[in-house]
Amino acid sequence: MRKIIAEKKLDVRLITFESGLDKTGGLGAFAGQISAALQRFTPTTVEVIAPLTPYIQKNYDLQPLADATSKVLRMLSNNFYWHESKYKKEIPQVLSLMTHNGVRHTFLGTTSQMQYNSDLPVRNQYSSNVNKYSAMKKNFLADLSVSNDLISSNYQCRLGRYTALSDGFINDVMLFNWLMTSYLLVSAGENQILHFNEWHTAFYPIIQHLIDYKDRDFRTIFTLHNIFNPDINDYSDFFGIRSSSLPLNRQNPLDTAFQEFNTLATVSRGFSQELSRFKSIPKTVKQFDVVLNGYDEMYDLQTVLPQDKVVTSENISAIKKDQKTKLFQELSLTNPERMLLSFIHRWDPQKGYLETLKVIDQFFLDNKFTDDIVLVMTCNSDDRDDVIIRNSLLEKYPDKIAIVDYSDTIAVKIFQASDLFLFPSPTHEPFGIQAVNSFASGTPVLAHKTGGLVDTINPGINGLLFDKTEADDNYLSAYRNKLEKMINLFKNGAWDLFNLYWNAYKSKEDFTWEKAAQGYYDIYNQVIN
């Protein structure tokens, strides 16, 4: 990566709930990629501050920071509200790791580690439409002739840190905010930029107020990557405080945080426009700076070629065909001349996995495209209903649907072999990093017209968008109709005629982490000045 001599040294502290070393989604990808990309601005230094999880403890050789641990413990031990909290018996620990790209990682946890990463299955409330989605799942299971006594009454799609607004998850978030705020206050230097990422870290100004520490004047930026729950309206026990006499206004907790940060940013213009409808966004917030994310280089189609060869408009179709033949062999699928549709997302209401299965199922029930398409999906869900759906579809449609466990290795192979990547997020998609990863693989995208997908997809060039109107049926109808159009175009040779593989591949250059780093570097300098 080309180094750039910066006008002044910047000391950036990137606070995130996913470190990139144990990534579970787009936030982890952001933390890992942007911290490395910022290192090119010599002599800028970057420190990633994240929760200490069992995975990090087990897989990395961490160095204890005794002095920092002692200072954090002393600060919290002397605080009234910490002693009033449910965390008062936790003993903080601060550990450090320097990665190969020169980024320092600081992990914050407690000696008991009783709070982070609980694996208790808790009913997921990720979407405000969970009940409706559960009903949709039950209906689909009934369509697959699954007995009612096999259908669970609750819906869940994630465990651990992402078990939605269960007590366990809020414990994770708020304990990290206590530890993170204390660590930042006791280890501060001059001219530091504090870059907070996602709502999990947004409570720093409020915890700072509870600690009543005012000796540091930081420059702060907050990037909103998503809205986990748009209706967090009450402080009640939110900070782990048992006492009801908090010295805070009874208002939306995020309201205070948004008003305290120097600069607010988000990850796409489309999502920035949509944020106005969320109750969690104060009306006083008028504007977000926009910095688009980048693609992951492991998906680049160039990686399958020898070093002396490059992907061109002339050879990309042949490269894609070769990758598809190899994947079909690995998955024991026949006839690689068929169109390969891919879905590489977590099985989550936000991602539209159930809608995708319903559309494909309806195609086959109507005897449409039965010899023309193959759907390949990854799955990371061990929810009982999802397991039943997975097994039922594999039995019902052998050689037409393949569902495999997710890994980076198989995801790369599927992306690079695909003819069309499906991104049907029904409700919202702040950026949609899998779309730009798809471009890097030379694969066009069919997506729902929402959030960041409006920024990344140029209809007719690197993919197509479909748009719902009012009812769910309209969404499914729009999805089905546009997918049907894409399948017919593929059958008629349009992929080669209109260079869709090549257009998608060229699009990756618009979404690089170097460009993202430049965007944030410019914002940092604005905040400093």
N, C-alpha and C positions, 0 to 999 in steps of 0.2 A: 504494500500500500504506500503510495507516494506521501512523503512527509511535507507538511506546510509549516513554515516558520511563522508563529503567531506574533502579533504585535505586542501582546503582553501575556504573562503567565496567568493561566486560569486554574484554579483549584476547584474541581467539580466533584461534588458528592452526590451520587445517584442513589436515591432511596427507593426501594422497590420491594414488593411482597414476593416476587420471584426473582432469583438471582441470575438465571441463565445457565447455571451449573446443574440445577435440578428443575429445568423448565417444565411447566405443565401446560403451557399455552403461549399465546402471542406476547403476553407481558414478559415472560422469561426470554423469549426470542429477542424482544426489544432490548432488555437489559444487557444481554450478552453481546449483541451486535453493536448497539450504539456506544457502549463503553469502549469497545475495541476501536471503533471508527474514530472516536474523539481523540484517541491517543496520537493520531497523525498530526494534530495541531501542536507541534513542539513549541514550548515546553509544558503544555497543558498536562495536568495530572488528573486521574479519574479514580475515585473510590466508589465501589458498589456496596451499599449497606442493605442487608437483607436478613430475614429470619433464619435462625439456625434450625434446620430440619433434620430428622433422623437420617435421611438420604445423604445430606451433606456430611453429617458426623461420621457416617459409615464409610464413605467413599473418598474422602479427601483428608490429607494430612494437615490439620489445622494447628496454628500456633496460638496459644493463650496470650492474651494481652492483659497481664496482671495489673498494670497501673490503670488502664482504662476501666477494667472491671471494678477495681477498688473505688475509683471516682464515681462510677455509676451507682454502685451500692451505697456509697456515702450520701449522694444526692437524694436517692429514693428513700433511704432510711430516715432522713431528716424531714421528709415531706408528710404533712398531715393526711393528704388525700390518698397517698400510696398506702398508708396504714389503714385507711378506711376501705380500701379496695379488696377484692377477692384474691388479689395477687400478692398480698403482703408477705406471705411465707415463701414466695419464690426468691431464689438467690440468683441475681443476674450473672451471666458470663459473656465475655467478649472474646471472640476468636478471629484470627486473620489468615488469609491465604493470598499469595501473589501468583497470578496465573501467567502462562507462558507469554501472553501478549502485553504484559506489563501492567495489567489492571489489578489493583489491590481490592480484595473482597473482605468485608468485615461482616461477621455473622453474629447476631444477637439472640441469645436464648437464656435459659435458666438451668441451673444444675440439675433440677428434677426433670426438666423437659416434659412436664405433665400437661402443658397447654397446647403445644404445637402438634399438628398432624394427627389428631385423633382419628381412628379408623372406625368409629361407631357409625353404623348406617342410620342416617337421619333423613326424614322426609325432605326432599329437595323443594325449596320455594324460590328457585332461581328466577322463574318467569311468573309474572302476574297472571298468566293464563295457564298455570299448571293444572288446575282442575279440568279445564277445557281440553288440555293436551292429554291428560290421563284418560278422559272419555274417548278421545280420538284413538288412543292406543288400544283401549278395550274393544272399540268397534272394529279396528283392524285385526285384532286377535280373533274376534268372532268371525270375521270374513275368512280368516285362515282356518276356521273350524277348530279352534282351540277351546277346550272345555273351560267353562267359567270358574271352576274350582282351581284352575291353574293360574288364574289372573290375580295378581296381588292388588291390594286396595290402595297402596301408596306408590307414588312415582319417585324415583331417585336416579340420578345420573352421575353423581360425583360423590366421593368420600373425602375425608381428610380436610385440608384447608379450604376446600371448595364445596362444603356441604351447606352452602347458602346461609341463611340467617338463623342457624341453630345456635344454641349457647356455645357449643364447641368452637364454631367458626368465629363468633364475635370475641370469644376469649383470645383466639389467635391474633386477630386484628388489633384489639385494644392492648393486649400485653406487648405486642411488637411496637405499638405507638408509644407506650410508656418507656420501653427500653431504648428505642430509637431516639426519642426526644432527649432523654437524659444523656445518651452517648454523644449526640451532636453538641449539646451544650457544654459538656466537659472536655471535648476534644477539638474545639473550634480554633481556626486560624484566621489570618487576615485575608480579605478579598475572596472569601469562599462563596461559591454558588451552590445552593442547596436545591437539587432538582428532584422534586417529589413526583412519583408516578402512581397514578390510579388512586381511587378513593380510599384504598386500604391505608394510605400514608397521609391522607388529607387532614388528620386530626392533630398534627404536630402543633399548630398555633394554639389549640385549645389545651393540650397537655402542657405546653410551655406556660400557659396562663395558670394552670393548676399548680405547677411547680414554682411559679412566681419568680422566674429567672429572666432578668431584663438587661443583662450586661452585654449581650451580643446583638449586633445589628447585621443580620445575614441578608444576602440577596437571594430571593427565592423564586423559583418557577415551578408551576404545577402542571403536569400533563395528564389530561383525562383520557384514558384509553377506552373506557367503557362505563356504563352505569349498571352496577350490579343489582341494586334494588332502588328504583327511582322514588321510593316513598319512605325514606328514613326520616321520621318527623319528630322524634322525641329523644331527649337525653336520658330517659329513664334507665338507670343501671347500665347505660351504654359504655361508660368508661370503667366499669368494674367497681364503681363506688357504691357502697351499701347505703351511705348517708343520702338523704333526700335534699340536703342543704348545699347543693353545688353552687358556687359563685358564678353561675352562667345564666344567660338569658334562656328562657324556655322557647327555643326556636329550632329550626332544622339544624342539626349538628354541622352539616356541610356548609351552611350559610356563613358561619363565622370563618371557617377555613378558606372559602373562596374569596372572602373580602380581605384576608390577611396576606395572601401571596402577592408578590410584586407583579408577576406575569402569569397568565393562564394560556395553556396551549392544548391542542388536541390533534388527532391523527389524520383527519380528512376534512375537506370542505363540506362534503355531504353530511357527515356526522355533526359538524359544527352547526349547520343549519337546523338539524333535528333536535339539538340539545334544548332548544327553547321550550319544548313541550314537557320536559322532565321537571317534576316538582322539586327534585333535589337541587336544581340549578337556580340560585337566587335571581330574582328579577333585576338585581343591581348589576349582574354580570352581563356586559354588553357584547364582548367580543373575545374570541379565542384566536391566538396565533395558530396557524396550521403548518405542521411538518409531517410529510408523508413518510411512512416506513419503507424499508427496503426488502429485497428478496434474499433468501438463504442460498449461498453459492453451491451448497451440496446438491441442489436440484438442477443446476445448470446443465443443459444437454451437452455442453462442451466436454463435460467430465467423462463421457463414454468414448471419446475419440483419443487417438494417439496425440502426443504433444505437437507433432508436425502437421496436424490436420485441424481445420476449423469448421464450424457449422456455417453453411451458406444457404442462400435461397434455393440453390440447385440441388443440394444434397440432403436437406432437412427431412423431406418426405421419406427418403430411403432410410435415414437414420431412425426415424420414428417407427417405420415399419419393422425394422430389425429388432428394435427394443420391444415392440408388441409381440413379435413372434417368440422371443425369449420368455416374456412374462406368461404368455399363454402356455408354453411348455412347463414352466415352473408351477403354474396353478392347475395344470391338467385340463386346460380348456382347448376346445377344437376350433378350427376355422378362424385364424387370425385376420381374415379379410373382413370380418364383421367390425362394426363400429364399437370402440371401447369407450364407454362412459365411466367416469370415476367419481367417487365421493370419498374424500379424505378429510374427515372432520370427526370430532367427538360426537357420540350419539347424545344429542342435547336438543331441547326444544328450539333454542336459538338458531341451530344449524339446519333445521328442516330435514332431518334424516327420515322421519316417519312420512313426511309428505313425498319425499323422493321414492320411497318404497311403494307408496300408494299409487303414484303415477306409473311406475314401471309395472306394478302388478296389474293395473287396469289395461295397460297396453297389451300384455300377454293374455289377459282374460278376453279381450276383444280380438284376439288373434292378430294383433298388429306387431310387426317388426320381430316376430318370434325367431326368424332366421337372420336378422340384420344387426342386432345389438347384443352386447354383453355389459352388464353392470358389475363393476368391481368396487367394493367398499372396504374401508378399514373400520374396525370396531374396538373400542376400549371399554365397553360397558359390561359389567357382570350383573346388572339388574336382571331379576328373574324374567320379567316380561320381555326384555330385550333378547335374552338368551333364547326364549321360546320363539320369538319372531325370527331370529337369525336361523335357528335350526329348521323351522317350518319352511322358510323361503328356500333354503338350500335343498331341502327335500323336494319341494314343489317345483323348483326351476333349476335342475342340474344343468350345468354347462351354459346357463343363461345369467345366473347371478352367482358371484363369488364374494364371500365376506371373510376377510382375514384379520387376524390380530394385528394391531398397529405396531410398527417399529419404524425407525428412520430409514432403515435399509429397504423395507418393502414399500414405504411411501415414495421414495425416490424412484424405484422401478415402475411403480404404477403411474406416477406423474409423467415420466419420460416415455411411457408406452401409450398414454391416453390420446384419444382423438378429441374428447371434449370433457372438461372438468365441470362438475355441477356445484353451484354455490347458491342454494335457494333460500338463505336465511329469511324466515317469514316476518320477523319483527324488527330487528335492527342488526347492523354489522358495522361497527365504528370504522374499521379499516379493511379487514379481510386479507390478512397476510398470505393466505393460501392462494389467492388469486394471482399475486405477483410471483409466488413460487411456481405456479402453473405456467405463467409466461416464460419463466426461466427454463422450463422443460419443453417449450415450444408447443404448449397446449392451450387452445382458446378456451374461454370460460362462458358458460351460461349462468347468469346470476339474477337474483331478485333486485329490482331497482331500489336500493336502500343504502344509506350511509356512505362508507368509503368505496363501495363497489361502483358507485356513480363516478368517482374520481379515477378509478383504475381501468374501467372497461370502456373502450371506445366502440360502440355498437357497429357491427359490420366490418370492423378492422381486426380486433383481437378477441371478439366474442359478441354476445348479445345479452340484452337485459329484458326481463319481463316484469310487468307491473301489476300488482293486485289493485282491485278497486275498493270494494267495501267488505264483502263477506268472504269467509274462508273458501267457499266453493269457487268464487271468482279467482282467488289466489291460485287454487289448484288447477282451475281451468286455464288460467294464463300460463302457468308453469308447463302444463301438458301441451298446450298449443305451440308454445315457442320451442319446446324440446322436439315435438313432432316435426316442426319446420326444420330444425337443425339436422335431425336424422335424415330427412328427405334430401336436404342439401348435400349431406355426406354421400348418400347413395348415388347422387347425380354427379359426383366428382367435383363439388364446389371447393373442397378443402385445397386441392391443388390449383384449381382454376383461379381462386381468389387469394392464394398464398396465405391461408389462415395460420398454418403452422409458423411460417416465417414472420408474419405480422405479430403474432403473439410473442415470438422469441425476441424480436426487436424491441417490444414494449418493456422488457425488463430493464433497459437502460434508463428508463424514466423513474425507476424505483430502486435506487441503490442506497446502501447505508452511508456511503461517502456523502451523498447529497443530503441525507437526513442529518448527518453530523454537522455539515456546513450550516444547515438551517438552525440547529440548536446553538452552534457556536455563535452565530450572528445574534440570536436572542440573548445568550449569556452576556455578550458585549454590550448590548442595549441596556440590560439590567444593571451591569456594573457602572455604566456611564450615566 
